[in-house]
Amino acid sequence: MSLLETTICDIPLENPFIIASASPSASIEMIEKAFRAGWGGVVTKTIKPDFMKIEDARPRFNVVKEGKKIIGFENFELVSKKDLSYWLKGISYLKKTYPNKAVIASIMGDSSRESWSDLALQVEKSGADAIELNFSCPHGMPEMGVGAAVGQNPPIIEKITRWVSESVTVPVIVKLTPNVTSIEEAAAAAARGGADAFAAINTVESLSGIDLETFDPLPSVNGKSTYGGLSGKAVKPIGLRAVSQVARTHSLPIMGIGGISNFSDALEYIAVGACSVQVCTEVMINGFDIVKKMIIETEDYLRRKGFSSITQVQGKALGKLTTHESLVKNSPLVAAVDTAGCIGCGRCVVACEDGGYGAVSLVDKKAQIDEGLCDGCSLCTHVCPADALKLVKLEA
């Protein structure tokens, strides 16, 4: 058995890396390219009934940068504009040509049982391994009463999930939105409706910026904009929180999504309970071939840690999550300086004076800690550009 082999709802995956339902899975040609690069599976761009008319705005993307690096990606692109016939033929072709790859069909109907059930039945007959219900798109579709408008309403989540789960025999995966007060309640509703698994999270509703010369919100469409979905590195902490909350309260499999750009991001999701992960934004920025490095580095990590399977990582961190009330409050920690590594920049001094406890000073161009003032908050260790500060136990 390969180190990376795993499953989702008993569907075998040669590795846990799956292309999410989005621009990179918008055509059969792109999905083939992903499979050839080494991805274990793909979720199609969301398939809709032919009677639902979709028209995208131009432009529809904007980015949040830290220097030249993209850390956030906003979009308000809608679901697939390709007709149902295209996808049915394409799914059938993909399963015949790539039998060892997982093909998951993302679908979205309107408010009627017929639209959801009919779509689900047809993609099942075409050979889809599973069906993902898009209850989570935060832009465009909610105005039509679907997308996040469904995912924010537990009774509707339960009702539509039941419509689909009663219509098909393949696994039904519910894609959850983070734009809710309690993602556990949404997951519970999906489970009551017969869901076999969860996918979390979809994008975070956002407004990524304002052009201060024109005061246009971005991305600007003839001077106006709307709220879009934020993805990319910036949303990983939200995704990890959501997946861990669902994993702690439900036993169904989870596909982790949100800000995964490398092997360690993926393993963090698996450590909080995901069995596989979906990737989108990093592929849009750097291409399908990123999976090759992810595979190599994940295998290297597993060997180094002595794991014989990636499944042994699943949930390893969950037991270490607790309430704030349960955290140890009297741990005797203080900051310590590696004087050889300290470059005397003073950033720790400013941070501690203006955001901490005034415990750091510069003496002979080296940081010095007043242990009597240090509260062990760790702020200085995070702002130090030379990694010359760390927390240590205070000697008695």
C-alpha positions as CSV (number, residue, x, y, z in Angstrom):
1,M,0.0,0.0,0.0
2,S,1.3,3.4,-0.9
3,L,2.1,5.9,1.9
4,L,-0.5,8.3,0.4
5,E,-3.4,6.0,-0.4
6,T,-6.6,6.8,1.5
7,T,-10.4,6.9,0.9
8,I,-13.4,9.2,1.0
9,C,-16.6,7.3,1.7
10,D,-14.9,4.0,0.6
11,I,-13.8,5.7,-2.7
12,P,-10.1,4.8,-3.1
13,L,-7.8,7.7,-3.6
14,E,-4.2,7.2,-4.7
15,N,-3.3,10.3,-2.8
16,P,-5.4,12.8,-0.7
17,F,-4.9,15.8,-3.0
18,I,-8.0,16.7,-4.9
19,I,-8.8,19.7,-7.2
20,A,-11.7,21.7,-5.7
21,S,-14.8,22.7,-7.6
22,A,-13.7,26.0,-9.2
23,S,-12.0,27.5,-12.3
24,P,-9.3,24.7,-12.4
25,S,-12.1,22.1,-12.9
26,A,-14.1,24.1,-15.4
27,S,-13.6,21.8,-18.4
28,I,-12.8,18.2,-19.1
29,E,-9.5,19.2,-20.7
30,M,-8.4,20.9,-17.5
31,I,-9.5,17.9,-15.4
32,E,-7.4,15.6,-17.6
33,K,-4.4,17.9,-17.2
34,A,-4.9,17.7,-13.4
35,F,-5.0,13.9,-13.5
36,R,-1.9,13.7,-15.7
37,A,-0.1,15.9,-13.2
38,G,-0.8,13.5,-10.4
39,W,-3.9,14.7,-8.5
40,G,-5.9,11.9,-6.8
41,G,-9.2,13.3,-7.8
42,V,-11.2,16.3,-9.0
43,V,-14.5,17.9,-8.0
44,T,-16.1,19.3,-11.2
45,K,-17.0,23.0,-11.4
46,T,-20.6,23.2,-10.1
47,I,-23.1,21.8,-12.6
48,K,-26.5,23.4,-12.8
49,P,-29.8,22.7,-14.6
50,D,-29.8,24.0,-18.1
51,F,-32.7,26.3,-17.4
52,M,-30.6,28.3,-14.9
53,K,-28.9,31.1,-16.8
54,I,-25.5,32.2,-15.6
55,E,-23.5,35.3,-16.7
56,D,-20.2,36.2,-15.1
57,A,-19.0,39.8,-14.5
58,R,-15.7,41.0,-15.9
59,P,-13.3,41.3,-14.2
60,R,-14.2,39.0,-11.3
61,F,-10.9,38.4,-9.5
62,N,-8.8,40.5,-7.1
63,V,-5.9,39.7,-4.8
64,V,-4.5,40.6,-1.4
65,K,-0.7,40.8,-1.4
66,E,2.0,40.9,1.2
67,G,4.8,42.4,-0.8
68,K,4.7,40.5,-4.1
69,K,3.2,37.3,-2.6
70,I,-0.5,36.7,-3.0
71,I,-2.0,35.7,0.3
72,G,-5.7,36.2,-0.4
73,F,-7.7,35.8,-3.6
74,E,-11.2,37.3,-4.0
75,N,-13.6,36.2,-6.7
76,F,-17.2,36.4,-7.6
77,E,-17.2,33.9,-10.4
78,L,-20.4,31.8,-10.6
79,V,-21.1,28.1,-11.4
80,S,-20.4,26.3,-14.7
81,K,-21.8,27.8,-17.8
82,K,-21.4,24.6,-19.7
83,D,-24.6,22.6,-20.3
84,L,-25.5,19.4,-18.6
85,S,-24.9,17.3,-21.7
86,Y,-21.3,18.4,-21.8
87,W,-20.7,17.3,-18.2
88,L,-22.5,14.0,-18.5
89,K,-20.4,13.0,-21.5
90,G,-17.3,14.4,-19.9
91,I,-17.7,12.5,-16.6
92,S,-18.4,9.3,-18.5
93,Y,-15.2,9.8,-20.6
94,L,-13.1,10.7,-17.5
95,K,-14.1,7.5,-15.6
96,K,-13.4,5.3,-18.6
97,T,-10.1,7.0,-19.3
98,Y,-8.9,7.4,-15.7
99,P,-10.6,4.6,-13.7
100,N,-8.2,5.0,-10.8
101,K,-9.0,8.7,-10.3
102,A,-11.9,10.0,-8.3
103,V,-14.4,12.1,-10.2
104,I,-16.8,14.0,-7.9
105,A,-19.7,15.9,-9.5
106,S,-20.5,19.2,-7.8
107,I,-24.2,20.2,-8.4
108,M,-26.6,23.0,-7.6
109,G,-30.3,23.1,-8.3
110,D,-32.9,25.7,-7.7
111,S,-35.5,25.5,-4.9
112,S,-37.3,22.5,-6.3
113,R,-36.8,18.9,-5.4
114,E,-36.9,17.9,-9.1
115,S,-33.9,20.0,-10.1
116,W,-31.7,18.6,-7.4
117,S,-32.8,15.0,-7.7
118,D,-32.7,15.0,-11.5
119,L,-29.2,16.5,-11.6
120,A,-28.0,14.0,-9.0
121,L,-29.5,11.0,-10.8
122,Q,-28.0,12.0,-14.2
123,V,-24.4,12.6,-12.9
124,E,-24.6,9.3,-11.0
125,K,-25.6,7.5,-14.2
126,S,-22.8,9.1,-16.0
127,G,-20.3,7.5,-13.6
128,A,-19.5,10.1,-11.0
129,D,-18.0,8.5,-7.9
130,A,-19.8,10.9,-5.5
131,I,-21.9,14.0,-5.6
132,E,-20.9,17.2,-3.8
133,L,-23.8,19.6,-2.9
134,N,-22.8,23.2,-3.3
135,F,-24.6,24.9,-0.4
136,S,-21.9,27.4,0.1
137,C,-21.1,29.8,-2.7
138,P,-21.2,33.2,-1.1
139,H,-21.8,35.4,-4.1
140,G,-24.3,35.6,-7.0
141,M,-26.1,32.4,-6.3
142,P,-27.6,33.4,-2.9
143,E,-29.5,36.1,-4.7
144,M,-31.2,33.2,-6.6
145,G,-32.0,31.5,-3.3
146,V,-29.2,28.9,-3.5
147,G,-25.5,28.7,-2.6
148,A,-24.8,30.1,0.8
149,A,-28.6,31.0,1.1
150,V,-29.0,27.2,1.6
151,G,-25.9,26.6,3.7
152,Q,-27.0,29.3,6.2
153,N,-30.3,27.7,6.8
154,P,-30.1,24.3,8.6
155,P,-33.7,23.2,7.8
156,I,-33.1,23.8,4.1
157,I,-29.7,22.0,4.3
158,E,-31.4,19.0,5.8
159,K,-34.3,19.0,3.3
160,I,-32.2,19.3,0.1
161,T,-29.6,16.8,1.4
162,R,-32.4,14.3,2.0
163,W,-33.8,15.0,-1.5
164,V,-30.5,14.0,-3.1
165,S,-29.5,11.2,-0.7
166,E,-32.9,9.5,-1.3
167,S,-32.4,9.7,-5.0
168,V,-28.9,8.2,-5.5
169,T,-26.8,5.4,-4.3
170,V,-23.3,7.1,-4.6
171,P,-22.0,9.1,-1.6
172,V,-23.4,12.6,-1.0
173,I,-20.9,15.2,0.2
174,V,-22.2,18.5,1.6
175,K,-20.0,21.5,1.0
176,L,-20.3,23.8,4.0
177,T,-20.0,27.6,4.2
178,P,-17.9,29.3,6.8
179,N,-20.2,32.3,6.7
180,V,-22.4,31.1,9.5
181,T,-22.5,31.5,13.3
182,S,-22.2,27.7,13.9
183,I,-20.8,25.4,11.3
184,E,-21.5,22.5,13.6
185,E,-25.2,23.1,13.3
186,A,-25.0,23.2,9.5
187,A,-23.1,19.9,9.6
188,A,-25.7,18.4,11.9
189,A,-28.5,19.3,9.5
190,A,-26.6,17.7,6.6
191,A,-26.1,14.6,8.6
192,R,-29.8,14.4,9.5
193,G,-30.5,14.7,5.8
194,G,-28.4,11.7,5.0
195,A,-25.0,13.2,4.0
196,D,-22.2,10.7,3.8
197,A,-19.4,13.3,4.1
198,F,-18.6,17.0,4.5
199,A,-16.4,19.4,2.5
200,A,-15.3,22.5,4.4
201,I,-14.8,25.3,3.8
202,N,-16.0,27.3,0.8
203,T,-14.8,30.8,0.4
204,V,-15.2,33.5,3.1
205,E,-17.4,36.4,2.1
206,S,-15.2,39.5,1.7
207,L,-14.4,42.9,0.3
208,S,-10.7,42.7,-0.7
209,G,-9.9,46.4,-1.2
210,I,-10.7,49.9,-2.3
211,D,-8.9,51.9,-4.9
212,L,-8.3,55.2,-3.1
213,E,-7.8,57.2,-6.3
214,T,-11.2,56.4,-7.6
215,F,-12.9,55.0,-4.5
216,D,-14.0,52.0,-6.5
217,P,-14.4,48.8,-4.5
218,L,-12.3,46.0,-6.0
219,P,-12.5,44.2,-8.3
220,S,-14.1,47.2,-10.1
221,V,-16.8,46.4,-12.7
222,N,-17.5,49.7,-14.4
223,G,-16.9,51.5,-11.1
224,K,-18.9,49.2,-8.9
225,S,-18.3,45.9,-7.2
226,T,-19.9,43.4,-4.8
227,Y,-18.9,41.1,-2.0
228,G,-17.0,38.0,-3.2
229,G,-15.4,34.9,-1.8
230,L,-12.0,35.1,-0.2
231,S,-9.7,32.1,-0.6
232,G,-5.9,31.5,-0.4
233,K,-3.4,31.4,2.4
234,A,-5.3,34.1,4.4
235,V,-8.3,31.8,5.1
236,K,-6.4,28.7,6.2
237,P,-6.9,29.5,10.0
238,I,-10.6,29.7,9.3
239,G,-10.7,26.5,7.4
240,L,-8.7,24.7,10.1
241,R,-11.0,26.0,12.8
242,A,-14.1,24.9,10.9
243,V,-12.8,21.4,10.0
244,S,-11.7,20.7,13.6
245,Q,-15.1,21.8,14.9
246,V,-16.9,19.5,12.5
247,A,-14.5,16.7,13.2
248,R,-15.0,17.0,17.0
249,T,-18.8,16.8,16.7
250,H,-19.4,14.4,13.8
251,S,-17.9,11.1,12.7
252,L,-18.5,11.5,9.0
253,P,-15.5,11.9,6.7
254,I,-14.3,15.4,5.9
255,M,-12.6,16.9,2.9
256,G,-10.5,19.9,4.1
257,I,-10.4,23.1,2.0
258,G,-9.0,26.6,2.4
259,G,-5.6,28.1,1.9
260,I,-3.7,24.9,1.1
261,S,-0.6,25.8,-0.9
262,N,1.9,23.1,0.1
263,F,2.2,19.7,1.8
264,S,2.3,21.0,5.3
265,D,-0.9,23.0,4.9
266,A,-2.6,19.7,3.7
267,L,-1.2,17.7,6.6
268,E,-2.5,20.3,9.1
269,Y,-6.0,19.7,7.8
270,I,-5.5,16.0,8.0
271,A,-4.2,16.4,11.6
272,V,-7.5,18.1,12.6
273,G,-9.6,15.4,11.2
274,A,-9.8,15.6,7.4
275,C,-9.3,12.5,5.4
276,S,-8.4,14.3,2.2
277,V,-8.0,17.9,1.0
278,Q,-9.2,20.1,-1.9
279,V,-7.0,22.7,-3.5
280,C,-8.0,25.6,-5.8
281,T,-6.3,29.0,-5.4
282,E,-2.7,27.8,-5.4
283,V,-3.4,25.9,-8.6
284,M,-4.8,29.1,-10.2
285,I,-1.6,30.9,-9.2
286,N,1.1,28.3,-9.8
287,G,-0.5,25.5,-11.9
288,F,-1.4,21.8,-11.6
289,D,2.2,20.7,-11.3
290,I,2.4,21.9,-7.6
291,V,1.0,18.4,-6.7
292,K,4.3,16.7,-7.6
293,K,6.2,18.5,-4.9
294,M,3.3,18.1,-2.5
295,I,3.4,14.3,-3.0
296,I,7.2,14.0,-2.6
297,E,7.4,16.2,0.5
298,T,4.4,14.5,2.1
299,E,6.1,11.1,1.6
300,D,9.3,12.4,3.0
301,Y,7.5,13.7,6.1
302,L,5.7,10.5,6.7
303,R,8.9,8.5,6.5
304,R,10.7,10.9,8.8
305,K,8.0,10.6,11.4
306,G,7.8,6.8,11.1
307,F,4.2,6.7,9.7
308,S,3.4,3.8,7.3
309,S,0.3,5.6,6.0
310,I,-1.1,9.1,5.8
311,T,-4.2,7.8,7.5
312,Q,-2.1,7.6,10.7
313,V,-1.9,11.4,10.7
314,Q,-5.7,11.9,10.6
315,G,-7.0,13.5,13.8
316,K,-3.6,13.5,15.6
317,A,-4.1,17.1,16.8
318,L,-7.8,17.0,17.7
319,G,-7.3,15.7,21.2
320,K,-5.1,18.7,22.0
321,L,-7.9,21.2,21.3
322,T,-9.7,22.3,24.4
323,T,-11.5,25.3,25.9
324,H,-9.8,28.5,27.0
325,E,-11.0,27.7,30.6
326,S,-9.1,24.4,30.5
327,L,-5.8,25.9,29.4
328,V,-2.9,26.1,31.9
329,K,-2.7,29.7,33.1
330,N,0.3,29.7,35.4
331,S,3.0,28.2,33.1
332,P,6.2,30.0,34.1
333,L,7.4,31.1,30.7
334,V,9.6,34.1,29.8
335,A,11.3,35.3,26.7
336,A,15.0,34.5,26.2
337,V,17.5,36.1,23.7
338,D,20.0,34.3,21.5
339,T,22.5,37.1,21.7
340,A,24.6,35.6,18.9
341,G,21.6,35.7,16.6
342,C,20.2,39.1,17.7
343,I,20.8,41.8,15.1
344,G,19.8,44.7,17.4
345,C,17.0,46.0,15.2
346,G,14.8,47.0,18.1
347,R,11.5,45.6,16.7
348,C,11.0,43.5,19.8
349,V,11.4,46.6,22.0
350,V,8.8,48.6,20.1
351,A,6.4,45.7,20.0
352,C,6.7,45.0,23.7
353,E,6.5,48.7,24.7
354,D,3.5,49.4,22.6
355,G,1.7,46.0,22.6
356,G,3.1,44.1,25.5
357,Y,4.6,44.7,29.0
358,G,7.7,46.8,28.4
359,A,10.0,43.9,29.3
360,V,12.5,44.3,26.4
361,S,15.3,46.8,26.0
362,L,18.4,47.2,23.9
363,V,21.7,47.0,25.7
364,D,24.9,47.3,23.6
365,K,22.7,46.7,20.5
366,K,21.4,43.4,21.8
367,A,17.9,42.7,23.1
368,Q,17.6,42.2,26.9
369,I,14.7,40.8,28.8
370,D,13.5,42.0,32.2
371,E,12.1,38.7,33.6
372,G,10.2,40.5,36.3
373,L,8.1,42.4,33.6
374,C,7.9,39.6,31.0
375,D,4.5,38.0,30.9
376,G,5.4,35.2,28.5
377,C,2.9,36.4,25.8
378,S,5.2,35.5,22.9
379,L,4.7,38.8,20.9
380,C,8.5,39.5,20.7
381,T,9.2,36.0,19.3
382,H,6.8,36.6,16.4
383,V,8.1,40.0,15.4
384,C,11.8,39.2,15.6
385,P,13.2,39.0,12.0
386,A,16.2,37.0,13.1
387,D,14.4,34.3,15.1
388,A,16.6,35.3,18.1
389,L,13.9,35.2,20.7
390,K,12.1,32.2,22.2
391,L,10.1,31.3,25.3
392,V,11.7,29.3,28.0
393,K,10.7,28.1,31.5
394,L,11.6,30.6,34.2
395,E,14.1,29.2,36.5
396,A,12.9,28.9,40.1
